[in-house]
């Protein structure tokens, strides 16, 4: 399967919800500590042995930590940038017209972006300034700032069934669940004793959410009774950076870690580890599963490589 070499360290990879052959990659120079960033938009060749085609590349003065595709416009992307800005790009416009907007409200690095899959004009960003912000495409300023976390918010993700509900994962060791119609978070609990780096909702059960942490574990919770997790998955050797539920199989999920591996899990069986992929040679920090092609996966890492492969095959195979 194809491999793409980025000039900077990979941070995030996302498949397009509109085109099965398209994906976006967020990258940052010097491991995101200091330097420039670049957002790549790539197209997969129909021939698996052929390389990617780069449709567009956008340079930024600071690293790009995350990217999200619009759910309403097939050419629109939201980028989370290390200078605290949120940048919007339109691949249908010439490079000189991009970014089409730069939203500057966060006071520290923006670490995540997530587009609402139901109310398709709105998106969330989370930041090291301890906040989550809600934005809509038609407004130059955020609709609301959610400030209850006491440390960096690494991830904020919409519930796939409820347009007003999202969850946020933070370095303060808590997960919070929010309803934008309510004045404060509706639920808060400590899923791990160390920093919570990522969370994701199950795509088939709107009460199930996964968290992962610096403690190397992944936990699956039912938010109706969060005293005991449904499942605990240990198998990574270092902090787990991202976790994503499969859009096609209820019990399947994928994770990536500072141990340089990508793992696939079935959280409903005792021996939960389904597959372990060790194709990266540096921290694996970005992973995604295609909504449009069942089993198609992508990952990126600090080795400056983007891999796309079918689950069950070798990512490095030509």
N, C-alpha and C positions, 0 to 999 in steps of 0.2 A: 504494500500500500504506500501511497505517496508520503514524502517527508518534505517539509518546507523549512529552510534555514532563515531565521530572522537575524537582523544585525544586532538586536538588543536581547535582553533576557525576557523570556515569555512570562506573562502573568495571568492571562485569562484567555479562554477560547470559547466561542459560542457559535453554534449552528444557526443559520437563518431559519425562521419559522415559515418562510415563503418559498425558498429555493433549496432543493435537497443537495445541490452541489456547492453551496456557498457557506462560508464561515468567516468570522471576524476574530482577530487576534490582537490582544493588548500587550504591549511590551514596554520595558523600561531599561534604560542604560545603567550600567554599574550596579546591577542587582537592586535597582529602584532607590538606592541611597542618595545619589546625586547625579544629575545629568538629564538628557533628553528622553523623549518617548516617541513611540510610533504606533499608530493603529493601522493594521493591515486588513484588507478585505480580499479574501482568496476564493478562487473557484476551483473545484475538483474536476479533473478530466474524466470523461466517461470511460476512458481506458485506465484501469487501476495502476498500470506500470508507468504512466505518464506523470510528470510533475504537476504541481499546482500552477494556475495562472493567477497573477496578482492583478486584481481589478482596480484596486486603489490603495494608496498608502498616504497617511496623514501624519506629518511630523508635529510634535509638541515640544515646548521648551522644558517640560518636566515629564516624568514617567507616567505612563497610562497603566493603572492598576486593574481596571475592569472595563467591560464593554457589554452593552445590552442592545439587542435588536428591537426596534419598534414593532409592536403587534398590529399597528394600523397602516404603516407605510413601509413598503418592501425595501426601500432604499435608505431608510433612516436608522442611525445608530446613536446611542448615548455612550459617552466615554467618561470614566471616573479618573480624574487627573490628580497627580501628586501636589500640584500648586493650590489645591482647594477648589479648582474650577470643575464644572460639569459642562462638557462640550458636546454639541449636537452636530452630526455630519450627515450629508445627503450625497450618496454615491451617484445619484442621477445628475448632480451638478458638477461643473468643472472644479478641479482642485483649488483654483484661485477663489472660488465662492465659499470654500469651507474653512473653518467650521461655520455653520449657518447661525450658530448662537454659542455664546460662552457665558454660562451662568455662574456668578461669583458670589456665593454666600457662605459656604463652609470656610472655616478659619484654619483648618488643617487639611491634610491629605484626604482625598475622597477615595474610599477603599472598595465600594461596591455600587452597582447600579442594577435595578431590576424593573422591567416594564410590566405594567398591569395586564394580565392576559384576558381580563374580562371587560374592564373599563379602559379601553385601548388608547386613551389620550393621556394617561397619567403614568408616572414612574417614580421610583424611590431611589434615593442615594443615601449611603451611610458613610460616616467619616471618623477620622481620628480625633475630631473635635467633640466626640461623645454624642453626636446627634444623628438623627435620621430626618431627611427632608422629603416632602411630597411636592411634586411638580406636575404641571400640565403643559402641553405643547404650546398652548395659546397665550401663556402668561410669562412675562420676563422675570418674575420673582416667584419664590416658592409659595405654595398654598399654606403650608404648615411646617413647623419644626417640632420634632418629637425629642424632648430632652429629659430623659430619666436615667439613662445609663451614666455611670461614674467613670467610665474609661472608654477607649476606642471602640466604635461599633464596626465590626469587621464585615458584617453581612446583614442585609435586610431583604426579605423575600415575601412576595405576595402569596396569599393562599389561592390555589388554583380554582376553588369553587365559590369563594366569597370575595366580592370585588372591594370590600372595605376593610378586609382583615389582612394583616401582615405580621411577620415575626422578625425579631432582630437578635443577633448574637453578638456578644461583647467580651472584651478583655476584662470586664468586671466579674466574669464567671457566671453571668446570668443570661437566660433567654427571656425575652419579653414578647408577649402577644398583644397586638394593638388592633383596635377598631377605630378607623379615622373619624367615626361619628361620635366617639367618646372622648372626654377631656383628658384622660390618662390611660396608661396601659391597662388592659383587662386581666392580665396574668403575668406573673413573674416567678421564675424558679431557677435554682442553681443546678443545671444538668451535669456540671463537672466541677471539680475542685480547682481546676486551672482554667486559663483563658479559653473561651469558646470562640473558635475561629470561623465557624461556618454553620449554616442550618439550611434545611430544605424541607418543603412540604411534600408529602406523598401525593401523587397525581390521581389516585383512585379513592383515597380515604381522607377527607378534609380535616380529620382530627389527628392524623398521624404526622409527626414531624421528626426529623433526624437532626442531631447535633454532633459536632466533632470538635476535638480539643487538642491543646498542647499535651494533654495527658496520654496521647496516642490512641485514644479510644473513640469509637463511634457509638452513639446511643440512639435508640428509636423510642419515641414517647407517644402516648395518647394524651392529648392536652386535657381530656376530661378527667384524668386521674394520673397526675404526674409524680406520684410518690415513688413509684417503681417503674423503671423503663421496661418496655416490651422486649427489647433486645439490647445486648451490649456486645459489640464486636471489637475484639482485640486481635491485632495481627500486624499493624503498622509498627515500625521500629522507632519512629519519631513523630512529631506533631502532624496531625491530619489537617491539611490546608483547605480542601474543598470536599463537599459531599453532595451528590445529586441523585434523586430518585429517577428511575427509568420512566419515560413517558409511555411505555408500552406494556411493561410487566409490573404488576402491583408490588411484588415483594422484592424486586431487584433494585440495587442501588450501586453507585460507583463512587470511589473516593480516590484522592491523590494526597501524597505526603512528602514531607521532607526526607523520608527514607528513599526517595527517588522512584517509588513504585506507584502504579495505578491498580486498585483492587476493585473487583466486582463481588457483591455480596447478595445473598438471599437471607433477609433478616428473619424469616419465619422458620428456618431450619436450624438445628443445633450446630452443625458444622457449617457456619454461614459463609465462609470464604469460597466463592465459586471459581475465581480466576485471579492470578496475580501477574501483572505485566511489569517487567523491569527494564524497559527500553530506554528510559531516561538515564543520563549520567550526572545529573545535578538535581536539585530540588524539583519535584513535580508539583506545580502550584495551580495549574488550570486544567479542568476536565469538563467534558460535556457529552451528552447523548443526543443524537438527532431525534427530533419530533417526527420527521417525515420519513426516515429510513430506519426501520427497526434494527437494532443491534449495531448501528454505526456510531463509533465513538471517536472522540478527539481529545488530545492532551497537549499541553505545552509546559515548558519548565525553564529553569535557569541555564540549561545547556543550549538555549537559543534554537530549539527545534520544536516544530509542530508536527505531530503524528495524527493521521486519520486511518482507522482500521475497523474491520468488522469484528465484533465480539467473538472470541473463539479462535481468531487467527493471530499470527505473529505481527505486531505493529511494524517490525523491521523487515518483514518479508517483501521482496520486490514485487 
